[in-house]
């Protein structure tokens, strides 16, 4: 057995530790052969990201030996060859960091030079003086300082214009030179969805049938240059002269259009698609699926071999061919379907579980009693997803018909000066609200200010109905007792109806996360924070044809929101989090007859305290409320007990489940 440890440290990624263990063993020995077994396990952990990856490998080999006897009668053994070998390995990536795509800012540059030559004729000599100077500046274009950008996600990539932001990231991005041998790795940053519910679970993501393309949004840089030379000669040969030149130039980045004959292959077709063509579809990650379109992979995409386009044109006017070729750029690949578009057009990918989504506009007409968030505005958010339907293999429907919204999110970074009020123990720095975190930043550093504001979007889709395979909505009014089949209906409530829950990182008032930058530079000290407002919903009732479950929630002593963008506990008009105190299960006929006086069949009671993470800023130290709270120690909400009561019996209170 051997144990190893790898350590790596950098100013950008922090410390990465990679412990590993490997085991080498000899198996059962047979005549003239033995077996070798090898296995290894490794883990990669980062100080900033946590556990990043787990790797596992195993191998087995059988070595054959042969014996020789020399003239003296001595026998020796030597390797005769390998009878067989095999092995395998797996790697699980747990923490692939990504970020919100951003737009490169257009720059304006100027370079001005000045020369002055003074001379004086004196007895055949021309003594004089010469002065010269230059001024170079670079900064953001005025039009770039306040920008409203349209952004398109993975599902709507084809709707973007040349100036819009697309949802992708690049790894190892760098300047391309004559010595560049490989381009940066580009990948879509599509959304991953987690499904949770009784009898269902997993992850899924969207897929596009068309092989598309992505590009940086159009950005233009302007440059101005000029020179001015003046010569003045006094005395008997008085003379005067000057010369001036002015140059203006523009450079831009964006989609490659000129000479790009391959571009039409990757455009979404607007007409001529097969009836069963899916522009975007959803499927489970790791699920069993059947792909009937074999031509797309084998013929249209070259099978397992890489494919590429040929470059054309002269050195300074390169283009690319319409046709694409195999890895040796010899054999042209002709799509078997006869279509120039690289798309899954004729056959759909067969899935055992169907996942559909409805936008707000679609759900208002065809939704299954969809409940819209008050922050989802008709007309403004018609393109937002409002309902997700999942049809399982057995015919059961799971309908996630209530979208909970993040109303706004702000990511702010700004200059905090050359001598910031920073606390290295907490990693925070104080700032002047309304001044430092604004475009008018006047600190002693580089006066940098950047704010990215993301408008409303859904952060969670809540389960609203589970329908049996034989369910039929008789009255078209959603799940009711007159319907055929069975159903389970979920209802939710919001306790922050005046204002959404306001969150912020860091929590402290007028404090930001401190980024020291380079220690060799004093003007690059930065502060940053994230602030947002979101909708919090809590389960209120679960209903079937025979039973009703009522959820009782009460306010927490921690989990207070902040006053606003500059942080600090909100005590005047607080936005709070709530906790589950008890669940009461009723017979439906009894409950519907008299909800207030109905006796529950069974109740689950939850008892808490605040003993974990003592000293958190969002616990204001209020007194605990019995019987659901044992005490308030100033920490985070901590579940201590669960007990059950039945009808009028409270015996279960004395035999609780206790957590330590």
C-alpha positions in Angstrom: 0.0 0.0 0.0 1.2 3.5 -0.8 -0.2 6.9 0.3 0.5 10.2 -1.4 -0.4 13.8 -1.0 -0.2 16.6 -3.6 -0.3 20.3 -2.7 -0.8 23.2 -5.0 -1.3 26.9 -4.1 -2.1 30.0 -6.1 -3.3 33.5 -5.4 -6.4 33.0 -7.7 -7.5 29.4 -6.8 -6.3 29.0 -3.2 -4.8 25.8 -1.8 -5.6 22.5 -3.4 -4.8 19.2 -1.6 -5.0 15.9 -3.4 -4.6 12.9 -1.1 -4.5 9.5 -2.7 -4.1 5.9 -1.7 -3.2 2.9 -3.8 -3.1 -0.8 -3.1 -1.0 -3.4 -5.0 -1.6 -7.1 -4.3 -0.5 -10.4 -5.8 -3.4 -12.7 -6.4 -3.5 -16.5 -6.5 -0.3 -18.0 -8.0 -0.8 -20.7 -10.6 1.8 -22.9 -12.3 4.1 -20.6 -14.4 1.8 -17.5 -13.9 0.7 -15.0 -11.2 -1.9 -12.4 -11.0 -1.3 -8.7 -10.0 -4.2 -6.5 -8.7 -3.9 -2.7 -8.4 -6.4 -0.2 -7.1 -6.3 3.5 -6.3 -8.5 6.2 -4.9 -7.9 9.9 -5.0 -9.7 13.0 -3.8 -9.1 16.7 -4.8 -10.0 19.3 -2.2 -9.8 23.1 -2.6 -9.8 25.7 0.2 -12.3 27.8 -1.7 -14.4 25.3 -3.6 -14.4 22.3 -1.2 -14.3 18.8 -2.6 -13.8 19.1 -6.3 -13.3 15.6 -7.7 -13.1 11.9 -6.7 -11.1 9.4 -8.9 -11.2 5.6 -8.7 -9.2 3.1 -10.8 -8.6 -0.6 -10.8 -6.6 -3.0 -12.9 -5.7 -6.7 -13.2 -2.9 -8.4 -15.0 -1.7 -12.0 -15.4 2.0 -12.5 -16.0 3.4 -15.8 -17.4 6.8 -17.2 -16.4 9.0 -19.9 -17.9 11.8 -21.9 -16.3 15.2 -22.8 -17.7 17.8 -25.3 -16.5 21.4 -24.6 -17.4 24.2 -27.2 -17.9 25.0 -27.1 -14.2 21.5 -28.1 -13.3 20.5 -24.7 -12.0 16.9 -23.6 -12.7 16.0 -19.9 -13.3 12.7 -18.3 -13.9 12.1 -15.4 -16.3 9.1 -13.5 -17.7 7.6 -15.1 -20.8 4.9 -12.5 -21.5 1.6 -11.1 -20.5 -1.3 -13.5 -20.6 -3.9 -10.8 -20.2 -4.6 -7.4 -18.6 -7.6 -5.2 -18.1 -8.7 -2.3 -16.0 -10.9 0.7 -15.7 -11.4 4.0 -14.0 -13.9 6.6 -13.2 -13.8 10.3 -12.2 -16.6 12.2 -10.6 -16.4 16.0 -10.7 -18.3 17.6 -7.8 -17.6 21.3 -8.0 -17.2 22.8 -11.5 -17.2 26.5 -10.9 -19.0 28.7 -13.3 -20.0 32.3 -13.4 -22.5 34.7 -15.0 -21.4 35.5 -18.5 -20.4 39.1 -19.0 -19.9 41.6 -21.8 -16.5 43.0 -22.7 -16.6 46.7 -22.4 -15.7 48.9 -25.4 -12.6 51.1 -24.8 -11.6 54.5 -26.1 -7.9 55.2 -26.5 -5.9 58.3 -27.5 -2.2 59.0 -28.2 -1.0 62.6 -28.8 2.6 63.7 -29.4 3.9 67.3 -29.5 7.3 68.6 -30.7 8.5 72.2 -30.5 11.9 73.4 -32.0 13.1 76.9 -31.2 16.2 78.3 -33.2 18.0 81.6 -33.5 20.4 82.5 -36.3 23.6 83.9 -34.8 26.7 84.5 -36.9 26.3 81.5 -39.0 25.2 79.3 -36.2 21.7 78.1 -35.3 21.6 77.4 -31.6 18.2 76.3 -30.3 16.1 74.2 -27.9 13.8 71.3 -28.6 10.9 70.3 -26.5 8.7 67.2 -26.9 5.9 65.5 -25.0 3.2 63.0 -25.4 0.0 62.0 -23.7 -1.6 58.6 -23.8 -5.0 57.8 -22.3 -7.4 54.8 -22.3 -10.8 54.4 -20.7 -14.3 53.2 -21.1 -16.3 54.7 -23.9 -19.0 57.0 -22.6 -21.7 54.9 -24.2 -20.4 51.9 -22.2 -20.8 53.3 -18.7 -24.5 52.7 -18.4 -25.7 49.7 -20.5 -28.8 47.6 -20.5 -28.0 44.3 -22.1 -30.3 41.5 -23.4 -29.1 38.0 -22.4 -30.3 34.7 -24.0 -30.0 31.4 -22.3 -29.2 28.0 -23.8 -32.8 27.4 -24.9 -33.1 30.7 -26.8 -29.7 31.0 -28.3 -31.0 31.3 -31.8 -33.0 34.4 -30.9 -30.0 36.5 -30.0 -28.7 39.3 -32.1 -25.0 40.2 -32.6 -24.9 42.6 -29.6 -26.6 40.3 -27.1 -25.0 38.2 -24.3 -25.1 34.4 -24.7 -25.0 31.9 -21.9 -21.6 30.2 -22.2 -18.1 30.1 -20.6 -14.6 29.7 -21.9 -11.9 27.9 -20.1 -8.2 28.9 -20.5 -9.1 32.0 -22.5 -6.1 33.9 -23.8 -4.8 36.0 -26.6 -4.4 34.2 -29.9 -0.9 34.5 -31.5 1.1 32.7 -34.1 2.3 30.3 -31.4 -1.2 29.4 -30.2 -1.7 25.6 -30.9 -5.1 25.2 -29.3 -8.2 27.3 -28.8 -9.9 27.8 -25.4 -12.5 25.2 -24.4 -16.0 26.6 -24.9 -19.1 25.1 -23.3 -22.7 26.1 -22.8 -23.7 26.9 -19.2 -27.2 25.6 -19.5 -29.4 25.2 -16.4 -29.4 21.9 -14.5 -32.7 21.1 -12.8 -33.1 18.9 -9.7 -36.4 17.0 -9.4 -37.7 16.2 -5.9 -41.0 14.6 -4.9 -42.5 11.4 -3.4 -41.9 8.7 -6.0 -39.8 10.8 -8.3 -36.3 12.3 -8.3 -33.2 13.0 -10.4 -31.7 15.7 -12.6 -32.4 16.8 -16.1 -31.3 19.5 -18.5 -32.3 20.9 -21.9 -30.9 19.7 -25.2 -31.0 21.3 -28.6 -31.7 19.3 -31.7 -29.8 21.7 -33.9 -26.0 21.8 -33.7 -25.6 25.6 -33.2 -22.9 28.2 -32.6 -22.1 30.8 -30.0 -20.1 34.0 -30.2 -19.0 37.0 -28.2 -21.3 39.9 -28.5 -20.3 42.8 -30.8 -17.9 45.2 -29.1 -16.1 48.1 -30.7 -13.0 49.9 -29.6 -12.2 53.5 -30.8 -8.7 54.9 -31.1 -7.5 58.5 -31.8 -4.0 59.5 -32.5 -2.3 62.7 -33.5 1.1 64.5 -33.8 1.9 68.2 -33.9 5.3 69.6 -34.7 6.2 73.3 -34.7 9.6 74.9 -35.6 10.3 78.6 -35.1 13.5 80.3 -36.2 14.4 83.9 -35.2 17.2 86.2 -36.3 18.3 87.1 -39.8 16.8 84.0 -41.3 13.5 84.0 -39.6 11.4 81.0 -40.5 8.3 79.2 -39.2 6.9 75.8 -39.9 4.6 73.1 -38.6 3.2 69.7 -39.5 0.3 67.8 -38.0 -1.2 64.4 -38.5 -4.5 62.9 -37.2 -5.4 59.2 -37.3 -8.6 57.5 -36.2 -9.2 53.8 -36.1 -11.8 51.3 -35.0 -11.5 47.7 -34.0 -14.2 45.2 -33.1 -14.9 41.7 -31.9 -17.9 39.6 -32.5 -19.4 36.9 -34.7 -17.2 35.8 -37.7 -19.4 36.5 -40.7 -17.1 37.6 -43.6 -15.9 34.6 -45.5 -17.5 32.2 -43.1 -19.3 29.8 -45.6 -19.9 27.2 -42.9 -22.2 29.5 -40.9 -25.4 28.5 -42.7 -25.0 24.9 -41.6 -25.5 25.9 -37.9 -28.5 28.2 -38.3 -31.9 27.1 -37.0 -34.3 26.2 -39.9 -37.5 28.2 -39.8 -39.3 26.1 -42.4 -39.0 22.6 -43.8 -38.6 20.7 -40.6 -40.2 17.3 -40.0 -43.5 17.4 -38.0 -41.9 15.7 -35.0 -38.8 18.0 -34.9 -38.1 19.4 -31.4 -36.1 22.6 -31.2 -35.4 22.1 -27.6 -36.2 19.1 -25.4 -35.6 17.9 -21.9 -34.3 14.5 -20.7 -33.0 13.0 -17.5 -29.2 12.9 -17.0 -28.0 9.3 -16.9 -31.4 7.9 -18.1 -31.9 5.1 -20.5 -32.8 6.5 -23.9 -33.1 5.2 -27.4 -31.6 7.1 -30.3 -33.2 6.1 -33.6 -31.3 8.7 -35.7 -28.1 6.7 -36.5 -27.3 8.8 -39.6 -26.8 11.9 -37.6 -23.8 10.4 -35.7 -22.4 7.9 -38.1 -22.7 9.8 -41.4 -23.5 13.5 -40.8 -21.0 13.9 -37.9 -18.3 11.5 -39.0 -18.8 8.9 -36.3 -16.1 8.7 -33.7 -13.5 10.6 -35.8 -13.1 14.4 -35.3 -14.3 16.6 -38.1 -13.2 20.1 -39.2 -13.6 22.7 -41.9 -10.8 23.8 -44.3 -9.5 27.3 -44.2 -9.4 29.3 -47.4 -8.2 32.7 -48.6 -5.0 34.7 -48.3 -3.1 35.4 -45.1 -5.0 38.5 -44.1 -8.4 37.5 -45.5 -9.0 34.0 -44.2 -12.3 32.2 -44.8 -13.7 28.7 -44.1 -15.3 26.2 -46.4 -19.0 25.2 -46.5 -18.0 21.5 -46.6 -16.4 19.7 -43.7 -13.9 16.8 -43.7 -12.6 14.0 -41.6 -9.7 14.3 -39.2 -7.1 14.2 -42.0 -8.9 16.9 -44.1 -9.0 14.5 -47.0 -12.4 12.9 -47.2 -15.4 15.2 -47.5 -18.4 14.2 -45.3 -21.7 14.3 -47.1 -24.8 14.3 -44.8 -26.8 11.2 -45.5 -30.1 13.0 -45.1 -29.3 15.4 -47.9 -29.9 18.4 -45.7 -27.2 21.0 -45.1 -28.3 21.5 -41.5 -26.6 19.5 -38.7 -29.7 18.7 -36.6 -31.7 15.9 -35.1 -34.5 16.4 -37.6 -36.2 13.2 -38.6 -36.4 11.2 -35.3 -37.0 12.3 -31.8 -34.8 10.9 -29.0 -37.0 8.3 -27.3 -37.4 8.9 -23.6 -39.0 6.9 -20.9 -40.0 10.0 -18.9 -41.5 13.0 -20.6 -40.6 16.5 -19.3 -42.5 19.6 -20.7 -42.4 23.2 -19.8 -45.0 26.0 -20.3 -44.1 29.7 -20.5 -46.3 32.2 -18.7 -48.2 32.9 -21.9 -48.7 29.2 -22.6 -49.7 28.4 -19.0 -52.3 31.2 -18.9 -54.1 29.3 -21.7 -53.2 25.6 -21.2 -51.8 25.4 -17.7 -53.2 23.0 -15.1 -54.5 25.7 -12.7 -51.2 27.4 -12.7 -50.6 29.9 -9.9 -48.5 32.9 -11.0 -46.2 34.8 -8.7 -47.1 38.4 -8.1 -43.6 39.2 -9.4 -44.4 37.5 -12.7 -45.9 40.3 -14.8 -48.2 39.6 -17.7 -46.7 40.9 -20.9 -43.3 41.6 -19.4 -42.6 38.0 -18.4 -44.6 36.0 -20.9 -41.4 34.2 -22.0 -40.6 33.0 -18.5 -41.2 29.3 -17.6 -44.2 29.1 -15.3 -45.1 25.4 -15.2 -43.2 22.1 -15.6 -45.0 18.8 -16.2 -43.4 15.4 -15.8 -45.0 12.2 -17.1 -43.6 9.1 -15.6 -43.3 5.7 -17.1 -46.4 4.4 -15.3 -48.5 7.3 -16.5 -48.4 9.5 -13.3 -48.2 13.2 -13.8 -46.2 15.5 -11.5 -47.0 19.2 -12.1 -44.7 21.9 -10.7 -47.1 24.9 -11.2 -45.9 27.6 -8.8 -42.7 29.5 -9.7 -41.0 31.2 -6.7 -39.1 34.3 -7.9 -35.8 36.1 -7.1 -37.0 39.6 -7.7 -33.7 41.3 -8.2 -30.0 40.5 -7.7 -27.1 43.0 -7.6 -23.4 42.1 -7.8 -21.3 45.2 -6.9 -17.6 45.8 -6.9 -15.9 49.1 -6.2 -12.6 50.8 -5.1 -12.1 51.2 -1.4 -9.0 53.4 -1.6 -5.2 53.0 -0.9 -5.7 52.8 2.9 -9.0 50.9 3.4 -10.6 50.2 6.7 -10.2 46.4 6.3 -10.4 43.7 9.0 -8.3 40.8 7.9 -9.8 38.5 10.6 -13.3 38.8 9.2 -12.3 39.5 5.6 -14.5 42.6 5.5 -13.9 46.3 4.7 -16.0 49.3 5.6 -17.2 51.7 2.9 -19.2 54.9 2.6 -22.7 54.0 1.4 -24.1 55.9 -1.5 -20.7 57.2 -2.4 -18.1 54.4 -2.7 -20.7 51.9 -4.1 -21.9 54.3 -6.8 -20.6 55.6 -10.2 -19.4 58.7 -8.4 -16.7 56.7 -6.5 -14.0 59.2 -5.5 -11.7 57.0 -3.4 -7.9 57.3 -3.6 -7.4 54.2 -5.7 -8.4 53.6 -9.3 -12.1 54.7 -8.6 -13.4 51.5 -10.1 -17.1 50.8 -9.9 -19.1 47.9 -11.5 -22.6 46.8 -10.8 -24.4 43.9 -12.5 -28.1 44.0 -11.9 -30.1 40.9 -12.9 -33.9 41.3 -13.1 -36.6 38.9 -11.9 -36.2 35.2 -12.6 -37.6 32.0 -11.1 -35.4 30.2 -8.6 -37.7 27.2 -7.7 -40.7 25.5 -9.2 -42.9 24.1 -6.5 -44.9 20.9 -6.8 -48.6 21.7 -7.0 -50.3 18.4 -8.1 -49.6 14.7 -8.4 -52.1 12.9 -10.6 -52.6 9.2 -11.0 -52.4 7.5 -14.4 -56.2 7.2 -14.6 -57.0 10.7 -13.5 -59.5 12.8 -15.4 -60.4 16.4 -14.7 -64.2 16.2 -15.1 -65.1 19.9 -14.6 -61.8 21.4 -15.9 -61.3 23.2 -12.5 -58.2 21.3 -11.3 -58.1 18.6 -8.7 -61.5 18.2 -7.0 -63.5 15.4 -5.4 -65.7 15.0 -8.5 -62.7 14.0 -10.7 -61.9 10.4 -11.7 -58.8 8.7 -10.4 -56.7 10.0 -7.5 -54.7 13.2 -6.9 -52.6 15.0 -4.3 -52.8 18.8 -4.3 -50.3 21.1 -2.6 -51.0 24.7 -1.5 -48.4 27.3 -0.4 -48.4 30.6 1.5 -46.1 33.6 1.7 -45.5 35.4 4.9 -43.5 38.3 3.4 -46.4 39.9 1.5 -45.4 43.6 1.9 -41.8 43.2 0.7 -39.9 40.1 -0.5 -37.2 38.6 1.7 -34.0 40.7 1.4 -30.7 38.9 1.5 -27.1 40.1 1.4 -23.6 38.7 1.5 -22.0 39.9 3.7 -24.8 40.6 6.2 -23.1 43.4 8.2 -24.2 47.0 7.6 -22.0 49.1 5.3 -19.4 46.3 5.0 -18.2 44.5 1.9 -16.0 41.5 1.2 -12.4 42.7 1.0 -10.2 41.9 -2.0 -6.7 43.1 -1.4 -5.5 42.5 -5.0 -1.8 42.6 -5.6 0.3 43.6 -2.5 2.7 45.4 -4.8 0.0 47.8 -5.8 -1.9 50.2 -3.5 -4.6 51.3 -5.9 -6.3 47.9 -6.6 -8.0 47.3 -3.3 -11.6 46.4 -3.9 -14.8 45.7 -1.9 -17.7 43.6 -3.2 -21.1 42.4 -2.1 -24.2 40.6 -3.4 -27.7 41.8 -2.6 -31.0 40.4 -3.7 -34.7 40.2 -2.9 -36.6 36.9 -3.3 -39.9 35.3 -2.7 -40.1 32.7 0.1 -43.0 30.2 0.0 -44.0 27.7 2.6 -46.2 24.6 2.4 -49.6 25.3 3.9 -51.9 22.4 3.0 -51.7 19.0 1.2 -55.0 17.5 0.1 -56.3 14.2 -1.3 -59.7 12.8 -1.8 -59.7 11.3 1.8 -57.3 13.3 3.9 -56.0 16.8 4.5 -52.7 17.8 6.1 -52.3 21.3 7.6 -48.8 22.8 8.1 -48.4 25.3 11.0 -45.5 27.6 10.7 -44.2 30.3 13.1 -41.5 33.0 12.9 -37.9 32.1 13.5 -35.7 34.0 15.9 -32.9 33.9 13.3 -33.1 34.4 9.6 -33.9 38.1 9.6 -33.4 39.8 6.3 -31.4 43.0 5.8 -32.7 46.6 5.6 -31.6 47.1 2.1 -28.7 47.0 -0.3 -26.2 48.3 2.4 -27.1 45.5 4.8 -27.8 45.4 8.5 -30.6 43.7 10.4 -34.1 44.9 9.6 -36.0 45.5 12.8 -38.6 48.1 11.7 -40.3 46.3 8.8 -38.6 43.0 9.0 -38.4 40.3 6.3 -38.2 37.0 8.2 -37.8 33.3 7.7 -40.4 30.9 9.2 -40.1 27.4 10.7 -42.4 24.4 10.6 -44.0 23.9 14.1 -46.4 21.0 13.5 -48.2 19.0 10.8 -51.8 18.0 11.5 -53.4 15.1 9.5 -57.3 15.2 9.3 -60.0 13.1 7.8 -61.2 15.2 4.9 -64.9 14.9 5.6 -64.4 15.8 9.2 -62.1 18.7 8.4 -64.3 20.2 5.7 -67.4 20.1 8.0 -65.7 22.2 10.7 -62.0 23.1 10.1 -61.6 25.0 13.4 -62.9 22.2 15.7 -61.9 19.1 13.8 -59.7 16.7 15.7 -56.5 15.6 13.9 -55.9 11.9 13.4 -52.2 12.4 14.0 -49.9 15.4 14.6 -46.1 15.7 14.2 -44.5 18.3 16.5 -41.1 19.8 16.0 -39.0 21.3 18.8 -36.0 23.6 18.2 -33.4 25.7 19.9 -30.7 28.0 18.5 -27.5 26.2 19.7 -25.6 25.9 16.5 -23.3 28.7 15.1 -23.8 31.0 18.0 -23.3 34.7 17.4 -24.8 34.9 13.9 -25.8 38.4 13.0 -29.3 37.6 11.9 -30.4 36.4 15.3 -31.5 39.4 17.3 -31.6 37.5 20.7 -35.4 37.5 21.2 -36.8 35.2 23.9 -37.7 31.7 22.9 -41.4 30.8 22.4 -42.6 27.6 24.1 -43.4 24.9 23.4 -41.8 24.8 19.9 -38.6 26.4 21.2 -36.4 25.3 24.1 -34.3 28.4 24.2 -32.4 31.0 22.1 -28.7 30.7 22.4 -28.0 33.3 19.7 -27.2 30.8 16.9 -29.0 29.2 14.0 -32.3 27.3 14.2 -31.5 23.7 15.3 -34.0 20.8 15.4 -33.8 19.0 18.7 -36.9 16.8 19.0 -39.8 15.3 17.0 -42.8 13.7 18.7 -46.2 12.5 17.6 -49.6 12.7 19.1 -52.8 10.8 18.2 -56.3 12.2 18.4 -56.8 13.3 22.1 -53.7 11.4 23.3 -50.5 13.3 24.1 -48.5 10.3 25.3 -46.1 10.6 22.4 -44.8 13.8 23.8 -42.9 11.8 26.5 -41.3 9.5 24.0 -39.8 11.9 21.4 -37.0 11.3 18.8 -34.1 13.4 20.2 -31.2 14.6 18.0 -27.7 15.1 19.3 
